[in-house]
């Protein structure tokens, strides 16, 4: 899956970048999240992401940000979600 970046270039999707961003944001707002929390969030992200992009060969950083934000909010990590949106 290719991701169109803000500058218009394409890059291969990397789930590790999503996880790293979530960890960085939780640290920035001093939020306690267990490895299990992070794993559950990434699993939920993967499920929604695959449903949204099932017939596509590319996506955008905008779409990825929206899904991550939604999953964080849905799981009660509002401060992390806000930090994530400011990071992007």
N, C-alpha and C positions, 0 to 999 in steps of 0.2 A: 504494500500500500504506500503510495506516495503522498506526501503532505506538501501543499503549497504554502510556502513561508510568506511572511508579511512583505518581503521584498520581491516576490514573484517567482523565486526559484523553487525547485522541488527537491525534497529530501526524503529518504526512506523513513517510514514511521518507526519510532523507537519507544517502546513501552517504558524502558528504563528512564527516559527523560521525564515522563509523567510522574513516576515514583519519586525521582530525585526532586522535582519541583514541589511535590506535596510535602516531602520531608523538610525541604528548605523553608517552605511557608509555615509549617507547624512550628519550626524553631524560631522563626522571625516573630511570631505572635505568642510564643511561649505556651503552646497548647500541648497537652499530654495526649499522645496517640500511641497505641501499642503497635507492634508489628502486625498483629492480627487486624487492627483497625485499617492500617494501610493496605494490607492484603485484601480485605473485604471491599475497600473502596476501589482498588484497581480491578478486582474481579467484576464488580458492578459496572465500572467504566467499560471494561472489555465487552460485557454483554450488550450494553446499550450501543457502544461504538460499532459492534458487528451488525446489529440490527439496522442502524442508521446507514451504514456504508456497504451493506451486503452486495449490492450490484455495481458498486463504484470501484474504480481503480485508483482513485485519489480523493483526498479530503483537504481541508484547510485548517490552519491553526485556529481560526475563529470557531469552527465546528468543534474541535477538540477542547478548546477552552470552555465552551458552553456546556459540554457534557461533564467535564471535570467539576465545574462550578456547581452544576445541578446535583451531582452525586455527593459532593462535600456538604452542600446545604441540606440535602435530604437526610444525611446521616448526622446532622447536628453540629457540624464543624463550620459554623458560620464565619468565625474569625479567620480560619484557614482559607475558606473560600474567598473572602474579601482580599486577603493577602495574595492569593493566587491570581486574582484578576488584576491586581496592581502590579504584580510581577511581570505579567505578559504585556 
